[in-house]
Amino acid sequence: MSEKPAHRILVVDDEASIRKALERLLRRAGYTVEVAESGQAGLAALDAADAPIDLIISDQRMAEMNGAQFLEKAKAVLPDAGRFLLTGYSDYAALVDAINKGEIHRYLEKPWNDEELLLHIRQTIEQMRLQRENREMALVIQQQNEELQKLNKNLEHKVLERSHQLIRQKEEFDDSFMEAFRLLSALVEMLSPPLGDYLIHVGRLSRRVAQQMSLSNQACDHIEIAGLFHDVGLIGMPDEMLQDRLSDMEAHAFSVYSHHPVIAAVCFESVATYAAVSEIILNHHEYMDGSGYPNQRRGDEIPLGARILCAVSDYCRIVDLWPDDAGEIQTLAAKWLSADTVAGLPGADGDALRKAVAEQFLAEGAGTRYDTQVVEMVERALTGEAAADAREKWVGVEELQAGMTLRKAIYLENGQPLMSKGLRLNGKLIDSLQKIHQHGKIAGRIFVALPSEEPAAG
């Protein structure tokens, strides 16, 4: 049986040393690499390629045709290829131009981190594959619906039966797609465990808030996906930046930090089905009083999903990313809360104190930073979250049941990761785990959340 062909990547840069460095890195990673020294040469390479190019990496600053201009032309030639823009200097105007015209999937600065670059490449190629499958599935469903419309009236009962089957398939496809998003978010956890845990928490709690507000199941899906990926633009930034107030950041630090909603939104902008997710991510740092960023929107100008994500992400940032030491928490709280509020905080351990600070922060920001109704719904959802936490327990492999959700990743006894945190177990997965366990490859017990009925969405 022949092996699956390696993915093909085109590298365009007018510096020979950069081209060679990228070519070596990518070839070692198993990719087929083509190189070009200019935008015009890159376009010629696309035309002459004997097989489709899966991803294009282009430098921004090149003579005659810059990276943004080249990627715009490359998109017209090969719209299904991933597009990365690589630059050695900070140029916000070039980023905006590349996003608007070339619809780039990643914006990277030189010097790059090899592991991060390879991770971005894998994720983007996988994203493009999922998009193609989604289009193919949509086309199949459309064709099937057209066939149904041609059936004779005497076969109405069969038409109804077929329609129900298609609905079930679509629901199963949507459920599988959500699981795929949750699994992709687990990759972030492997790259940055604190950020990964935080994003999973934000996604889960945001969905609970959306359900409390009786939003549709599709809207709940979009809000959860936005929660899972809203801060992926922060990967590689210092952990301290997640704890500092914006007013404490130096101008350069804030300039870097404030780009992260735009960078994360780009991941979904080119997928029409998930345009709402892109909008939520782009606006999740906009505040009710217009003091947020990047566009200083206010009130109802901000999508409801973004208003939910704004409050939930700030709550989870404090609960998940602040330190454990009570003294350090008090010091950080003094930067965010009024003196009277800080003086009234309970003398509790780190976990309880972080939650108290987070709740007070939402309360003080209601009506200015946050939507007042959303803050009320977050408080209700936190009650449900506490009940969900009470349903978490350690179990043996033989005690696993369908519907349980992994609250910690499963590793083989040699340390190799097996299954990611957040994965919902089904019968097939449990059978696989039990077979591996019978060979003594899984050590210890497994931390799971017990199956529970989610609140019904409107």
C-alpha positions in Angstrom: 0.0 0.0 0.0 1.5 3.3 -1.0 2.2 6.0 1.6 0.1 9.2 1.7 2.0 12.0 -0.1 3.6 14.6 2.1 2.0 18.0 2.4 3.5 20.6 0.0 4.6 24.0 1.3 5.8 27.0 -0.8 8.3 29.4 0.9 8.7 32.8 -0.6 11.5 35.1 0.7 14.1 37.3 -1.0 16.7 36.3 1.6 18.5 33.1 0.7 19.4 32.3 4.3 15.8 32.5 5.4 14.6 30.3 2.5 17.3 27.7 3.3 16.5 27.7 7.1 12.8 27.2 6.5 13.5 24.6 3.8 15.7 22.6 6.2 13.2 22.8 9.1 10.2 21.8 7.0 11.9 19.0 5.1 13.0 17.5 8.5 9.4 17.7 9.6 8.4 15.6 6.5 7.0 18.3 4.2 7.7 18.6 0.5 9.1 22.2 0.1 9.4 24.5 -2.9 11.1 27.9 -2.6 10.9 31.2 -4.5 12.9 34.4 -4.2 10.2 36.8 -5.0 6.4 37.2 -5.2 6.5 36.9 -9.0 8.6 33.8 -8.8 6.1 32.4 -6.2 3.2 32.9 -8.5 5.1 31.2 -11.3 5.8 28.3 -8.9 2.1 28.0 -8.1 1.2 27.9 -11.8 3.9 25.3 -12.6 3.3 23.0 -9.5 2.5 19.4 -10.6 0.4 19.0 -7.4 -1.6 21.4 -5.2 0.3 23.5 -2.6 -1.2 23.0 0.9 0.4 26.1 2.5 2.3 29.2 1.5 4.8 31.1 3.8 5.7 34.5 2.5 8.0 37.3 3.8 6.3 40.7 4.0 9.2 43.0 3.0 10.2 42.1 -0.6 11.0 44.3 -3.6 8.5 44.9 -6.4 5.7 42.9 -4.7 5.4 42.7 -0.9 4.0 39.7 1.0 0.5 41.1 1.4 0.3 41.8 -2.3 1.7 38.4 -3.2 -0.7 36.5 -0.8 -3.7 38.4 -2.3 -2.7 37.2 -5.8 -1.9 33.7 -4.5 -5.4 33.4 -2.9 -6.9 34.1 -6.4 -4.8 31.3 -7.9 -5.1 28.8 -5.0 -7.8 29.8 -2.6 -7.7 26.5 -0.6 -4.0 26.9 0.5 -3.1 28.1 3.9 -1.4 31.5 4.0 1.3 32.7 6.5 2.8 36.2 6.5 6.3 36.4 8.0 7.9 39.7 8.9 11.0 40.9 10.8 9.4 44.1 12.0 6.1 45.2 13.6 3.9 46.7 10.9 0.2 46.9 11.9 -0.7 48.4 8.5 0.8 45.4 6.7 -1.1 43.1 9.0 -4.4 44.8 8.3 -3.7 44.8 4.5 -2.8 41.2 4.5 -5.9 40.2 6.5 -8.3 42.2 4.3 -6.8 41.3 0.9 -4.8 38.1 1.3 -7.0 36.6 4.1 -3.9 35.2 5.9 -4.2 32.5 8.5 -1.2 33.4 10.6 1.0 36.4 11.1 4.4 35.5 12.4 7.4 37.6 13.4 11.1 36.8 12.8 12.9 35.2 14.5 10.4 32.4 14.7 10.2 29.5 17.2 10.6 26.3 15.3 8.2 24.3 17.4 5.5 27.0 17.4 5.9 27.4 13.6 5.5 23.6 13.0 2.4 23.6 15.4 0.8 26.5 13.5 1.5 24.7 10.2 -0.1 21.4 11.4 -3.1 23.3 12.8 -3.7 25.3 9.6 -3.4 22.4 7.3 -5.9 20.5 9.5 -8.2 23.5 9.5 -8.1 23.7 5.7 -8.9 20.0 5.5 -11.9 20.4 7.8 -13.1 23.3 5.7 -12.9 21.2 2.6 -14.8 18.3 4.3 -17.4 20.8 5.5 -18.0 22.1 2.0 -18.2 18.6 0.6 -20.7 17.6 3.3 -22.8 20.7 2.6 -22.7 19.9 -1.1 -23.8 16.3 -0.4 -26.7 17.5 1.8 -27.7 20.1 -0.9 -27.7 17.4 -3.6 -29.7 15.0 -1.4 -32.2 17.7 -0.7 -32.6 18.5 -4.4 -33.2 14.8 -5.1 -35.9 14.7 -2.4 -37.7 17.6 -4.0 -38.1 15.5 -7.2 -39.8 12.5 -5.5 -43.4 11.7 -6.4 -46.1 12.8 -4.0 -47.0 9.1 -3.6 -43.6 8.7 -1.9 -44.2 11.4 0.7 -43.7 9.1 3.6 -40.3 8.1 2.2 -39.4 11.7 1.7 -40.2 12.4 5.4 -38.2 9.5 6.5 -35.2 10.5 4.4 -35.5 14.1 5.7 -35.4 12.8 9.2 -32.3 10.8 8.4 -30.5 13.8 6.9 -31.3 15.9 10.0 -29.9 13.2 12.2 -26.8 13.0 10.0 -26.4 16.8 10.2 -26.8 16.7 14.0 -24.2 14.0 14.2 -21.9 15.9 11.9 -22.3 19.1 14.0 -21.6 17.1 17.2 -18.5 15.6 15.7 -17.3 19.0 14.6 -17.7 20.3 18.1 -15.7 17.4 19.4 -13.0 18.2 16.8 -12.9 21.8 18.1 -12.5 20.6 21.6 -9.7 18.3 20.7 -7.9 21.0 18.8 -8.1 23.2 21.9 -6.3 20.5 23.7 -3.3 21.1 21.5 -3.1 24.6 23.0 -3.0 22.9 26.5 0.0 20.8 25.4 1.8 23.9 24.2 0.9 26.1 27.2 -0.9 24.1 30.0 -2.1 27.1 32.1 -3.4 28.9 29.0 -5.0 25.6 27.7 -6.8 25.0 31.1 -8.0 28.5 31.1 -9.4 28.4 27.5 -11.3 25.1 28.2 -12.8 26.7 31.3 -13.9 29.8 29.4 -15.5 27.7 26.7 -17.4 25.5 29.1 -18.6 28.4 31.3 -19.5 30.6 28.3 -21.7 27.8 27.0 -23.5 27.6 30.4 -24.1 31.3 30.4 -25.5 31.2 26.8 -27.8 28.3 27.9 -29.0 30.4 30.9 -29.9 33.1 28.4 -31.9 30.5 26.3 -29.8 31.0 23.2 -30.1 28.5 20.3 -27.9 25.5 20.3 -26.0 26.9 17.3 -25.4 30.1 19.2 -24.2 28.1 22.2 -21.8 26.2 19.9 -20.4 29.4 18.4 -19.9 31.0 21.9 -18.2 27.8 23.2 -15.9 27.7 20.2 -15.0 31.4 20.6 -14.2 30.7 24.3 -11.9 27.8 23.4 -9.9 29.8 20.9 -10.3 33.5 21.8 -6.9 33.9 23.3 -4.8 31.7 21.0 -3.2 34.9 19.8 -1.5 35.1 23.2 0.5 31.9 22.7 4.2 32.7 23.1 3.5 35.9 25.1 4.9 36.1 28.7 2.6 34.7 31.4 2.8 38.0 33.4 1.0 39.7 30.5 -2.2 37.7 31.4 -2.2 39.1 34.9 -1.2 42.8 34.4 -3.7 45.5 34.0 -3.7 47.2 30.6 -2.9 50.5 32.3 0.2 49.0 33.7 1.6 47.8 30.3 4.2 49.8 28.5 3.1 51.1 25.1 5.0 48.4 23.1 3.6 45.6 25.4 0.0 46.9 24.9 0.5 47.2 21.2 1.5 43.5 21.0 -1.2 42.4 23.5 -4.0 44.3 21.8 -3.4 42.5 18.5 -4.4 39.1 19.9 -8.2 39.4 19.2 -7.4 40.2 15.6 -5.0 37.3 15.2 -7.4 34.8 16.8 -10.3 36.1 14.7 -8.4 35.4 11.5 -8.6 31.7 12.2 -12.3 31.7 11.6 -12.8 34.7 9.3 -12.5 32.8 6.1 -15.0 30.1 7.1 -18.6 31.5 6.3 -20.2 28.9 8.7 -18.2 30.3 11.6 -18.2 34.1 10.8 -20.2 34.6 14.0 -17.3 33.0 15.9 -14.8 35.4 14.3 -17.1 38.4 15.3 -17.3 37.2 18.9 -13.5 36.7 19.2 -12.8 40.1 17.6 -15.0 42.0 20.0 -14.4 40.1 23.3 -12.4 43.0 24.7 -14.9 45.7 23.8 -16.6 47.2 26.9 -20.1 48.6 27.4 -18.8 52.1 28.0 -16.7 52.2 24.8 -13.3 52.0 26.6 -12.4 48.6 25.1 -10.4 47.6 22.0 -9.7 47.2 19.2 -12.6 49.3 17.8 -14.1 51.0 21.0 -17.6 49.7 20.4 -20.1 50.3 23.1 -23.5 48.9 24.3 -25.5 46.9 21.9 -23.0 47.5 19.1 -21.1 44.6 20.7 -22.4 41.2 19.8 -24.1 39.4 22.7 -21.7 36.5 22.4 -18.8 38.9 22.8 -20.4 40.4 25.8 -20.7 37.0 27.4 -17.1 36.1 26.5 -15.8 39.4 27.9 -17.2 38.8 31.4 -16.5 35.0 31.5 -12.9 35.4 30.2 -12.1 38.0 32.8 -13.6 35.8 35.6 -11.7 32.7 34.4 -8.4 34.6 33.9 -8.4 35.5 37.6 -9.6 32.1 38.8 -7.3 30.0 36.5 -4.2 32.2 35.9 -3.6 34.1 39.1 -1.0 32.7 41.6 -1.9 30.5 44.6 -0.3 32.6 47.3 -2.9 34.7 49.2 -0.4 37.6 49.6 0.2 37.7 45.9 -3.5 37.6 45.1 -4.1 40.5 47.5 -1.4 42.5 45.7 -2.9 41.8 42.3 -6.4 42.5 43.6 -5.3 46.0 44.8 -4.5 46.8 41.1 -8.0 45.8 39.9 -10.4 46.5 42.8 -11.3 49.5 45.0 -9.6 49.8 48.4 -12.8 49.1 50.3 -13.5 46.0 48.3 -10.0 44.7 48.8 -10.3 45.3 52.6 -13.5 43.3 52.7 -12.0 40.2 50.9 -12.2 37.0 53.0 -9.1 35.6 54.6 -9.4 32.4 52.6 -7.0 30.0 50.8 -5.8 30.7 47.2 -8.7 29.0 45.3 -11.5 30.6 47.4 -9.8 34.0 47.4 -9.3 34.0 43.6 -13.0 33.2 43.1 -14.0 36.0 45.6 -11.8 38.5 43.7 -13.2 37.4 40.4 -16.8 37.8 41.5 -16.1 41.2 43.0 -14.4 42.3 39.8 -17.5 41.4 37.7 -19.7 43.2 40.2 -17.7 46.4 40.1 -17.6 46.3 36.3 -21.3 45.7 35.7 -22.7 48.5 33.5 -19.3 49.9 32.6 -17.1 47.1 31.4 -19.8 44.3 31.3 -23.4 43.9 30.4 -25.4 43.9 33.6 -27.7 41.0 32.5 -24.7 39.0 31.5 -23.1 39.4 34.9 -26.3 38.1 36.5 -26.3 35.1 34.2 -22.6 34.4 35.0 -23.5 34.3 38.7 -26.3 31.8 37.9 -24.0 29.7 35.7 -21.4 29.6 38.5 -23.9 27.9 40.7 -24.3 25.2 38.1 -20.5 25.0 37.7 -20.2 24.4 41.4 -22.7 21.5 41.1 -20.7 20.2 38.1 -17.5 20.3 40.1 -19.2 18.2 42.7 -19.8 15.5 40.0 -16.0 15.1 39.3 -14.3 12.1 40.7 -11.4 9.6 40.2 -12.4 6.3 38.8 -10.7 3.1 37.6 -10.7 2.2 33.9 -13.2 -0.6 34.6 -15.6 2.0 36.0 -15.7 4.3 32.9 -19.1 5.0 31.4 -20.2 6.5 28.1 -20.9 10.3 28.6 -18.1 10.8 31.1 -15.8 13.7 30.3 -12.0 13.6 31.0 -11.1 16.3 33.4 -7.4 15.4 33.2 -5.4 14.0 30.2 -4.6 10.3 30.2 -1.0 9.2 29.8 0.6 5.8 29.2 2.9 4.6 31.9 5.9 5.8 29.9 4.6 9.3 29.9 3.3 9.3 26.3 0.0 11.3 26.0 -3.0 9.0 25.1 -6.2 11.1 25.4 -6.7 14.8 26.0 -8.5 16.6 28.7 -12.1 17.6 27.8 -12.7 14.5 25.6 -16.2 13.0 26.1 -16.0 9.2 26.3 -18.1 6.9 24.2 -18.4 3.1 24.0 -15.6 2.7 21.4 -13.1 4.9 23.4 -13.9 3.0 26.6 -13.3 -0.4 24.9 -9.9 0.9 23.6 -8.9 2.1 27.0 -9.9 -1.2 28.7 -7.8 -3.2 26.1 -4.8 -1.0 26.7 -5.3 -1.3 30.5 -5.4 -5.1 30.2 -1.8 -4.9 28.9 -0.8 -2.8 31.9 -0.1 0.3 29.8 -2.3 2.7 31.9 -1.1 3.5 35.4 -3.4 4.8 38.1 -7.0 6.1 38.1 -8.7 8.5 35.8 -10.2 11.9 36.7 -13.6 12.4 35.0 -16.8 14.4 35.2 -19.9 12.2 35.5 -22.6 12.3 32.8 -25.2 15.0 33.4 -28.1 16.5 31.4 -27.2 20.0 30.1 -29.9 22.7 30.4 -32.1 22.8 27.3 -31.3 25.6 24.8 -34.1 27.6 23.2 
